[in-house]
Amino acid sequence: MTEKVNPSPFRPAEAFKTAGAVYYNSGEDNYVVRQSDTTTIATQDDGIDETTFTAFDIVTSPSSLEITIEPGEAFIFGSWLAKDTDTTITLSASSTETIFVGWDKDASNEVIIGPDDGRFATTSGNTDQKIPLWNVTTDGSGVTSTTNRREYGTFETSGGFIGEDTLEPDERLLIGSDEYMVVGGSYTLNGDATIDGDLITVSNSPSHDTLSNIDPTDHLEVVSSYQITLSSGSTPAFDADLTNAFDEETSAFDVTVAPTTGIDDTYAFNFDVGRKWNNGSWDVPTTINWDTDPGQDLDVTVRIHRRT
């Protein structure tokens, strides 16, 4: 079995899964389950391989209009759904499309993943329930950017970002054993701190061209990504704005480029200054230098991370 929906039409409702759907979905809106919080419904279902779940992560290429949505699970309109195999979708050229996940109300165990292009029933009184996963923008030959639209249930791992340089006496910092918190720079602790989970500190440098020996992709949620080209023979290899990078004006975020040919370590850019609010979203000035020029242009992925 590669996909399941419970409850769904034309199949017996399984008590454990139905009770689990009520439990996990009680008081919550529709949401995707994080990879780190796989439900007991999935782990106890012999027909689902929950080790493949990545919360419906996306794989794209700047040279292809074909994308892959990886496995995951979600709760939508009161039902639990899971799919443990990849879904391949071919997008239109020079477009921006939203990729959804939902389930077919007229079939059993039918998970639907893709754009709202007819695969979901949408007529009045006859709709398939769905939630957004990604916005994907293409040019004539491939994917140029993605924006994370996934929403997660509040019962899952929580985290936080310390936005000031002092934790005052009447404030508390509490990190549970299964939680994490990311802070930037150094902070004075005057209040109470209980740390059973992971506390990660990243550089608070305002520069957007700073190497870091910490890979924030291990800790921070990816909200969007860009396909860019690093130019051989150029110094810097890339110097331009990432437009529409992040649309939460009061939330902190960072940018990373993973190690690749010509770049020895992860680039981690901290944007406490330098970013530009532009009609509802941030434009991010981004400069990347070669450590060793590889002698050829390289396509790389730049990721925008919400500090959580």
N, C-alpha and C positions, 0 to 999 in steps of 0.2 A: 504494500500500500504506500503510495507516495503522497496522498493528500487525504485529509479527513475534515468533515464539518459535523459538529454535534451541538444541538439537534439540527437535522436537516431532513428534507422530504424523503419518503420512500425507504427509510431505513429505521430499524428500531432504535429508540433513544436509550443510550447506555446510562445507567443510573449514576455511575461514578463521574463520567464526563459531564453529564447534565448538572449534577450537583457542583462540580468544579467550575463550570461556566457561570453558574449563579454566584458562587463564592468569589471568583476572581473578578467578575464583572459587576458585582454589587456596588452601587454608588459611583461607578466609573462611567465615563464616556467610552466610545469605541477606541481601541488602542492596539498598538503593536507591543509584543513582549520582547524585552531586551534579551540579547544573547546570553547575558550573565544571569538571567532570572527565568530560565526555562521552567515551565510549570510542571507539577506532578502529573497533570493530565497527559502531557507528552511523554514524560519519562516512563510512565506505567503503561503506555500503549505499545504493544509488541509490533504493531504495523507501521510505526513511525520511527525514523532514525533521528532523534533529537540532537545528536552530535553534529549534524550538518547545519543547524540553525545559525544564521547570522543576522536575525531581525530584518530580513528582506533587504540586505545590503545590495549595492548596485555595482556592476562592472561595466566600464565603458571604454571606448577608444576614440581618439581624435581622427582616426582614419576609417571608421566603420559606423554605419547607422544602426547596427545591431547591438543591443544591450542585453545584459543578463541580470535578472533579479534572483538573488540567492534565496535559499530556504528560510523559513521562519514560521512564527505562529502569531495569532492575533485574536482579539475578541471583538466581534462585530454584530450589532443588533441582537445581543444576548447569546450568540453562538460562539463556541471555540472553533477555530480553524487552524490547520497546520499543513504545510507542504514541505517535504524534505528533499525535493529535487529542484534544480534550476529551472527558471522560466526564461526563454529567449524571445525577445520582441524586436521587430524591425520598425524603426521610427521613420517619419517623413523627413526629407531634407529641408533645411532652413526653416525650422519650426521650433516652438516650445510646447511640449506636451506634458501633462500630468499623468503619472503612472499610479494606478490604484490597486488595492487588493480588496476582494470581497468574496461573496459566495452566491451561487446560483440558487434562487429560492424554488426553482422547479426541478432540481436534480439532487441526488444524494452525493455527499462527499465531493462536491464540485467547487474547488477554489478557483477564483478568477483573478488573474493578474494582468494588467495592461492599461492602456489609455482608454478613455471613455469614447470608443469609436464604434460602438454597436455590440461589443461583447457583453456589456452590462445592459439589462433591461431597464429602460429609463422612462417609459411612457407613464402617464398619470394612472395611478392605481395598479401599476405593474412594474415595480422597480426592484432591482437587486441592490442590497445595501453594500456600501463600499466606503473605504477611507483612503486618503492620499498617502503615497509613499515618497515619491520623488517628482520634482519638476526637472525636465531634461531639455536642454537647448542644443540644437544642431545647426551646422552650416551645410554646405553642399556635399561634404565628404564624411563628416563624423560628428561626434559629441564635443561641444565646446565648454559646457558647464552643467552642473547638476546642483539642485537645492534640496536638502533633506526636508521632507514634509511629515516625517513619522512623528506620531505622538505616543508617549508611553504612559502606562498606568502608574498612579502615584504610590502603589504598594511596593514598587520596585526600589532598587538602590537609589538612595538620595545622596546629594552632594552639595557643595557650596563653594563660593568664592569669597575670600576676604577682600573687601574692596577698600579698606582703610589701612593705615600703617600702625594702628593701635587698637587692640581689643580692650575696651574700657572695663573698669571693675564691675559694672552692672551687666556685662554681657557674658555669654557662655559660648564656648565652642565644644560641641559634642559630635564625635565621629564614631559610629557603631562599628562592630567587627566586620560587617560586610559592606561598609561604606568607604568613601574616599573624599578628600577635599584638596583642591588645588589653590595655592596662594602664589602671588607674584612678589618677588623681592623679599626683604626682611621685615618682620613685624614684631612689635613690642606686645607682650602678653601680660596684661594687668588683670584680666578676668580669669574665670575658671576654664580649664581645658580638660576634657576627657577624650583620649585618643586610643581607640581599640583598632581602628582601621588604618588606612594609608593616608599620610599627609605628604603631599608632593609640593615642593617649592620650585618655581621656575624663575628665571631672570626677569627683573622688572625694567630691563633696558628699554628706552624709548626707540632705539634704532630698529629699523626694519631690515637690517642686514647683519644679524648676529648669530653666530653658531652656538648651538647648545648641545650638551652631552646627555640631555634628557629628551626622550622621544615623547612629546605630548600626545601622540596618537594612541599611546597605551592608556591614557587617562581621560582624554577630552572627547566630547561628542562631536562628530563631524556633521556640520550643518549644510555645507555646500563644497563643491570642488570644481576646479578649473583645469582644462587641458591647455598647457602653454608650451612654447618651443624655446629652448635655451640655444642661443646662437653661438656656434664655434667662431673663434677669431674676434669676438666682441668682448669689450670690457665696459660695463658688466655683461654677463650672458643674457640677462633679462632685466628690463627697467620700464615698468608700465603700471598703470592702475588696474586693479581687479574691480570691475564695476558691479554694483548690486551684490556685494559680498555678504552682507548681514543686515537684517531689518529690525533688530531689537536695539533701540538707541541707548538704553541704560544698561545693557548686559555687556560683559567683557568677552573678548574673543581673541584668538591667536591664529597665525597662519603657519603651516609647515610644508616643507618639501623634503620627502624622505631621501636618504642617501641613494645616489645613482652614479653612473659613470661620470667622472669629473667632479663629483661632490662627495667628500669623504664622510661628513657627518650630517645629521639632520639639521636643516635650517629651521630655526624657531623664531618667528617674528612676533614681537609683542606690540600691540597697538594701543597703548595708553595715550599716545600722541601720534600725530601724523595722519591718522585716518580722517576722512572728510564725509560729513553727513550730507547726502545729496538726494533731496526729494523722496525721503522715506527709506533710504538704505545707506550703508556705508560704502564709499569708494576707498580702496586700500592701495596705497603706493607700495610697490613690491620690487625690490632690487635683489638679484641673485648673481653672485660671482662664482666663477670656476675656482676650484682648488687646483685641478689639473685639466687644461683644455683637452678634450678627447679628440679634437680634430674633425668633429662632425656635429651637426645640429642634433639635439635630443628633444623628444617630446616627453614631458613629465607632468605629473599631477600635483597641483597645489591644493591643499585642503584648508578650509576655514573651520576652526574649532570653537565651539562655545565653551567658556570656562565654567565648569559645573562644580 
